[in-house]
Structure formats: structure tokens, C-alpha cells
Amino acid sequence: MASKKEYLDFVLEQLSGLDEITYRPMMGEYIIYYKGRIVGGIYDDRLLVKPVASALRLMPEASRELPYDGAKEMLLVENIDDKAFLCGLFDAMLDELPAPKKKK
């Protein structure tokens, strides 16, 4: 099931306090980038983020879910209505995310 653009727009509005939030549509879903690094994505109208240490610390009870069959588990962000929490989560995760690969 593809994610709705309205859900993406809501999440992007919640993250509007951060600079350099971008996204890329991918097979009906959306990959979310912060300062060029992949933080997570929207899959089946759920915001999922990579399970890095800071995300686990900030969301110790978060359920681990698969974005799609065959993918690695990610953390479900349930508190998307709290703009400050969401921006703080992305900021905390940034240094733990891999840098973008350089194009040849």
C-alpha cells in the first residue's frame, strides 16, 4: 500500500523547524533525508527511522517494524504530533547516520 502525499506533507510540516529536510519518492513511499543523510522514511503512512543509539534512547518503547518485505527493521515514530520532539529526534540522530556516498 502506497503512502499518501498528505501524510508526507504533515510530517514535513512537523519538521519545518529544521534546515535541509528533503525527501525522495521511492515506489509509492518516501525516503526522508536530513542534511543529505537518510534518517528514515514514510512507509504505509508510518514514519519509520533508523534504529541508531540516540533514537533508541529517545524512544525506548518504540516498536521495531519492517518498512517492506526483506528490509531491515526500523523504529516506528508514534509521537509525530509533537513538533519539538520530532525535530529533537532528527537532530540527535544526525551524527550517527552514515554520510552520503560520493557519486563517481
C-alpha positions in Angstrom: 0.0 0.0 0.0 1.5 3.3 -1.0 1.7 6.2 1.4 -0.5 9.3 1.0 1.1 12.6 0.0 -0.9 14.3 2.7 0.8 12.2 5.4 4.2 13.2 4.0 3.1 16.9 3.9 2.1 16.6 7.6 5.4 15.1 8.6 7.4 17.7 6.6 5.4 20.5 8.3 6.3 19.0 11.7 9.9 19.0 10.7 9.8 22.6 9.3 11.9 23.9 12.1 14.9 22.0 10.7 17.0 23.1 7.7 17.8 20.8 4.9 14.9 18.3 5.2 14.4 16.7 1.8 12.6 13.6 0.5 12.6 11.3 -2.5 9.7 9.3 -3.7 10.5 5.6 -3.9 8.0 3.0 -5.2 5.0 4.7 -3.6 6.8 5.5 -0.4 9.1 8.4 0.7 12.7 8.3 1.9 13.5 11.2 4.2 16.9 13.0 4.3 18.3 15.4 6.9 21.3 17.3 5.7 21.8 14.7 3.0 21.7 11.7 5.3 18.9 9.1 5.2 17.1 9.3 8.5 14.2 7.0 7.6 11.1 7.2 5.6 7.4 7.0 5.3 6.1 3.5 4.6 2.4 2.7 4.6 1.6 6.0 6.2 4.0 5.3 9.1 7.1 7.3 9.9 10.0 4.9 10.5 13.5 5.9 11.4 16.8 4.0 11.6 17.5 2.3 14.9 20.6 4.3 15.9 21.5 4.6 19.6 20.1 8.1 20.0 16.7 7.1 18.6 16.6 4.1 20.9 17.4 6.3 23.8 14.7 8.8 23.0 12.1 6.2 22.1 12.9 3.2 24.3 9.5 1.7 23.9 9.3 2.1 20.1 8.2 -0.9 18.2 10.5 -2.3 15.5 8.8 -2.7 12.2 9.7 -3.6 8.7 9.2 -0.9 6.1 8.7 -3.6 3.4 9.4 -7.3 3.0 13.1 -8.1 3.1 14.1 -4.8 4.7 15.9 -4.2 7.9 13.8 -3.3 11.0 13.3 0.3 11.7 11.7 2.2 14.7 8.1 3.4 14.5 7.8 7.0 15.5 4.4 7.3 17.1 4.8 10.8 18.5 4.6 12.7 15.2 2.2 15.3 16.6 4.9 16.7 18.9 6.9 19.0 16.6 9.7 19.7 19.2 10.2 16.0 19.9 10.4 15.2 16.2 12.9 17.9 15.4 14.9 16.9 18.5 14.9 13.3 17.4 16.2 14.1 14.0 18.9 16.4 15.4 20.0 13.7 17.9 20.3 11.1 15.2 22.2 13.2 12.7 25.8 12.4 13.8 25.1 8.7 14.0 23.8 8.4 10.4 26.2 7.5 7.6 27.4 10.3 5.4 26.0 10.2 1.8 28.1 8.2 -0.6 30.0 10.3 -3.1 29.0 10.0 -6.7 31.6 8.9 -9.2 
